[in-house]
Amino acid sequence: MTTQTSTPTLAHTRDELAAALAEQDGRPAPGSSRPYRRAVVMTMGALHAGHLSLVARARELADAVVVTIFVNPLQFSPSEDLARYPRDLDRDVALLSGPGLLRPEDVVFAPDPQVVYPDGDPVVRVSAGAIGDVLEGVSRPGHLDGVLTVVLKLLHLTRPDVALFGAKDAQQLAAVRRMVRDLDVPVAVHGVPIVRDDDGIALSSRNAYLGGEERRRALALSRALRATGTAEQIRAAARQALQETDVDYVALVDPETFAEVPADFVGEALLLVAATVGTTRLIDNALVEVGA
């Protein structure tokens, strides 16, 4: 375990993480006799401003922050981009050491797969249930089960009071909230709004795969979210906006259950889109007023 005055503590193993957390636990919170309040931000690295917004929010909510950097093999199918997923730990730690982000007493936990899964692929896994059978669950079978399994493991390992997740992965956020509620996990889950580039595209590590023309076509996802009208008008307009992409799904759903809203629905719903541009699959979402 390496600690420097200008960077957070870096832990690669369970023992290094436990030692770093013990140091946090031994410190009183600033101006108080209570122990540190800890927040965790879980990432797969290749960090961008969206991730840093999660860390900045964690800094506001807690006295100590743990950022996990782990490319989780359980959430990739055999046809997906596990091998080419970008990895640059030095760059990520440098970004996390920026102003207003991690301090020396904070922790970056960057384990190898054998640290997280010491016995290989786990026999017992978390099931996302019904929320994992729609949208991303159809397009990427088993994906949310893999996400929830590693999230639960990392919650146990980091022992946070607060866990922060980005709203861009809206179905994942809903699934984590349901898991925490259904399994009585003692952590508060906070969603953090989507961060967008100047052109409107939602920040994503996969944006790095987009060439110039592909980047232009990818802007269709954020444009699709501007659709208005009735439920059917919104769905049709969103699909029309995505005509230059290979559309995976357009869905207008209840934000908690992810069930499609009926044609006569009036009120707030979550509009989700997924499409492939070139060889890069992208997702985006927004809350919209239906029937206004």
HUMOQUI-V227769 format. One record per residue. N is the residue number from 1. RES is the residue in three letters. PHI is phi in whole degrees, 0 to 359 (none if undefined). OMEGA is omega in whole degrees, 0 to 359 (NA if undefined). NEAR is the number of other C-alpha atoms within 10 Angstrom. Layout:
N;RES;PHI;OMEGA;NEAR + N;RES;PHI;OMEGA;NEAR
This chain:
1;MET;none;184;12 + 2;THR;244;178;10 + 3;THR;236;176;15 + 4;GLN;234;184;11 + 5;THR;292;185;9 + 6;SER;255;183;12 + 7;THR;227;177;22 + 8;PRO;291;174;25 + 9;THR;291;180;23 + 10;LEU;252;181;23 + 11;ALA;238;179;21 + 12;HIS;249;185;17 + 13;THR;245;177;17 + 14;ARG;297;180;15 + 15;ASP;294;178;11 + 16;GLU;296;178;17 + 17;LEU;296;181;23 + 18;ALA;300;180;15 + 19;ALA;294;180;14 + 20;ALA;293;178;23 + 21;LEU;292;178;23 + 22;ALA;297;177;11 + 23;GLU;296;177;13 + 24;GLN;298;183;21 + 25;ASP;296;182;16 + 26;GLY;277;182;10 + 27;ARG;255;173;14 + 28;PRO;286;176;14 + 29;ALA;296;181;16 + 30;PRO;306;178;10 + 31;GLY;72;184;6 + 32;SER;209;176;8 + 33;SER;267;181;9 + 34;ARG;286;177;11 + 35;PRO;293;176;14 + 36;TYR;304;169;21 + 37;ARG;265;189;17 + 38;ARG;250;174;23 + 39;ALA;242;176;28 + 40;VAL;236;172;29 + 41;VAL;237;183;22 + 42;MET;260;181;23 + 43;THR;224;171;18 + 44;MET;250;180;17 + 45;GLY;79;186;22 + 46;ALA;50;191;19 + 47;LEU;291;177;22 + 48;HIS;219;185;15 + 49;ALA;299;177;14 + 50;GLY;297;176;21 + 51;HIS;298;183;26 + 52;LEU;295;176;19 + 53;SER;293;175;17 + 54;LEU;295;181;27 + 55;VAL;294;179;26 + 56;ALA;297;178;16 + 57;ARG;292;177;18 + 58;ALA;299;179;26 + 59;ARG;299;180;21 + 60;GLU;285;188;14 + 61;LEU;269;188;18 + 62;ALA;218;178;17 + 63;ASP;276;181;19 + 64;ALA;225;184;24 + 65;VAL;233;170;32 + 66;VAL;242;173;29 + 67;VAL;249;176;27 + 68;THR;262;177;21 + 69;ILE;235;185;23 + 70;PHE;207;176;19 + 71;VAL;276;190;21 + 72;ASN;278;183;19 + 73;PRO;295;184;16 + 74;LEU;294;184;20 + 75;GLN;262;176;20 + 76;PHE;252;173;19 + 77;SER;277;180;14 + 78;PRO;302;182;8 + 79;SER;269;185;7 + 80;GLU;264;197;12 + 81;ASP;263;180;12 + 82;LEU;301;185;15 + 83;ALA;294;184;10 + 84;ARG;263;178;7 + 85;TYR;299;186;14 + 86;PRO;296;180;17 + 87;ARG;225;178;16 + 88;ASP;205;187;10 + 89;LEU;296;181;15 + 90;ASP;300;179;9 + 91;ARG;297;182;13 + 92;ASP;297;180;16 + 93;VAL;295;178;21 + 94;ALA;298;178;13 + 95;LEU;297;182;18 + 96;LEU;292;180;23 + 97;SER;272;182;17 + 98;GLY;292;182;13 + 99;PRO;304;177;9 + 100;GLY;78;182;13 + 101;LEU;249;187;21 + 102;LEU;279;178;28 + 103;ARG;249;180;20 + 104;PRO;302;180;15 + 105;GLU;280;175;20 + 106;ASP;280;189;26 + 107;VAL;229;165;26 + 108;VAL;251;179;26 + 109;PHE;258;184;25 + 110;ALA;236;184;23 + 111;PRO;275;168;19 + 112;ASP;277;180;15 + 113;PRO;304;182;15 + 114;GLN;290;175;11 + 115;VAL;284;181;13 + 116;VAL;285;182;20 + 117;TYR;237;186;14 + 118;PRO;297;179;10 + 119;ASP;257;184;9 + 120;GLY;83;180;10 + 121;ASP;306;184;13 + 122;PRO;293;178;11 + 123;VAL;286;179;6 + 124;VAL;262;181;7 + 125;ARG;228;176;15 + 126;VAL;275;175;16 + 127;SER;260;178;17 + 128;ALA;285;179;22 + 129;GLY;66;186;14 + 130;ALA;299;182;12 + 131;ILE;291;178;20 + 132;GLY;269;182;21 + 133;ASP;259;182;15 + 134;VAL;236;173;17 + 135;LEU;51;180;19 + 136;GLU;300;179;20 + 137;GLY;294;176;18 + 138;VAL;282;182;13 + 139;SER;289;184;13 + 140;ARG;226;184;17 + 141;PRO;305;179;17 + 142;GLY;82;184;19 + 143;HIS;301;183;20 + 144;LEU;290;174;26 + 145;ASP;298;179;21 + 146;GLY;295;178;20 + 147;VAL;296;183;22 + 148;LEU;295;179;23 + 149;THR;298;181;21 + 150;VAL;288;178;22 + 151;VAL;298;180;18 + 152;LEU;296;178;17 + 153;LYS;299;182;14 + 154;LEU;290;174;18 + 155;LEU;296;178;18 + 156;HIS;296;185;12 + 157;LEU;287;185;15 + 158;THR;263;175;22 + 159;ARG;51;181;18 + 160;PRO;275;168;22 + 161;ASP;272;184;17 + 162;VAL;226;174;20 + 163;ALA;235;184;24 + 164;LEU;245;180;20 + 165;PHE;225;181;23 + 166;GLY;283;180;21 + 167;ALA;286;179;20 + 168;LYS;298;175;23 + 169;ASP;270;189;16 + 170;ALA;296;181;22 + 171;GLN;292;176;23 + 172;GLN;298;179;22 + 173;LEU;300;179;21 + 174;ALA;296;180;19 + 175;ALA;293;178;24 + 176;VAL;296;179;22 + 177;ARG;300;180;18 + 178;ARG;292;178;17 + 179;MET;299;181;20 + 180;VAL;298;180;16 + 181;ARG;289;185;14 + 182;ASP;290;184;9 + 183;LEU;257;176;9 + 184;ASP;55;176;9 + 185;VAL;278;186;13 + 186;PRO;280;178;14 + 187;VAL;213;174;17 + 188;ALA;267;182;14 + 189;VAL;260;179;19 + 190;HIS;242;172;18 + 191;GLY;268;182;18 + 192;VAL;243;185;19 + 193;PRO;304;178;14 + 194;ILE;297;172;21 + 195;VAL;258;183;21 + 196;ARG;242;174;15 + 197;ASP;287;183;11 + 198;ASP;300;181;7 + 199;ASP;274;176;10 + 200;GLY;101;182;14 + 201;ILE;290;178;20 + 202;ALA;291;181;22 + 203;LEU;295;180;19 + 204;SER;205;176;21 + 205;SER;299;182;16 + 206;ARG;285;177;14 + 207;ASN;300;179;16 + 208;ALA;296;180;12 + 209;TYR;281;187;16 + 210;LEU;277;170;16 + 211;GLY;282;185;12 + 212;GLY;302;179;9 + 213;GLU;292;178;10 + 214;GLU;295;178;18 + 215;ARG;298;179;17 + 216;ARG;297;181;14 + 217;ARG;291;181;18 + 218;ALA;293;178;27 + 219;LEU;296;179;18 + 220;ALA;300;183;23 + 221;LEU;295;180;27 + 222;SER;290;177;21 + 223;ARG;295;182;15 + 224;ALA;298;183;26 + 225;LEU;282;179;24 + 226;ARG;272;183;15 + 227;ALA;300;180;21 + 228;THR;226;176;19 + 229;GLY;116;176;15 + 230;THR;286;180;19 + 231;ALA;303;182;26 + 232;GLU;290;177;18 + 233;GLN;294;179;15 + 234;ILE;295;179;24 + 235;ARG;300;182;22 + 236;ALA;293;181;15 + 237;ALA;293;179;18 + 238;ALA;296;178;25 + 239;ARG;296;179;22 + 240;GLN;298;180;13 + 241;ALA;295;184;18 + 242;LEU;265;189;23 + 243;GLN;296;178;13 + 244;GLU;272;179;16 + 245;THR;241;172;20 + 246;ASP;267;188;14 + 247;VAL;288;173;17 + 248;ASP;269;176;16 + 249;TYR;205;166;16 + 250;VAL;234;184;22 + 251;ALA;224;176;23 + 252;LEU;236;195;25 + 253;VAL;228;168;19 + 254;ASP;293;186;17 + 255;PRO;298;182;17 + 256;GLU;261;184;16 + 257;THR;269;184;13 + 258;PHE;65;171;22 + 259;ALA;279;179;14 + 260;GLU;299;177;17 + 261;VAL;281;181;20 + 262;PRO;287;184;13 + 263;ALA;299;183;12 + 264;ASP;266;182;10 + 265;PHE;294;173;15 + 266;VAL;228;180;15 + 267;GLY;139;183;13 + 268;GLU;271;177;17 + 269;ALA;222;180;22 + 270;LEU;257;177;22 + 271;LEU;263;182;27 + 272;LEU;239;177;26 + 273;VAL;227;174;26 + 274;ALA;220;182;21 + 275;ALA;204;177;22 + 276;THR;253;176;19 + 277;VAL;240;189;22 + 278;GLY;67;176;16 + 279;THR;246;186;10 + 280;THR;253;179;15 + 281;ARG;268;184;18 + 282;LEU;233;176;18 + 283;ILE;228;176;20 + 284;ASP;199;180;22 + 285;ASN;197;175;24 + 286;ALA;200;170;20 + 287;LEU;283;181;16 + 288;VAL;228;174;20 + 289;GLU;269;184;19 + 290;VAL;262;177;24 + 291;GLY;84;180;17 + 292;ALA;285;NA;10
